[in-house]
Amino acid sequence: MEFLVAVWICCGVCCAIIAEKKYRDQTLWFFLGILFGIFALITIALLPSA
């Protein structure tokens, strides 16, 4: 269980970092990364820069 929590937090941090580089809201993408995990990470990676 702790492993899954760590993965979700890592997904949130990675989403926030990618969102920053694409000029998108970091806080929003951090929480989306925690909530949706790898799906949010794939989504932010595929989105164009704002």
Secondary structure, DSSP 4 states (H G I P E B T S, - for coil): -HHHHHHHHHHHHHHHHHHHHTT--HHHHHHHHHHHTHHHHHHHHHSPP-
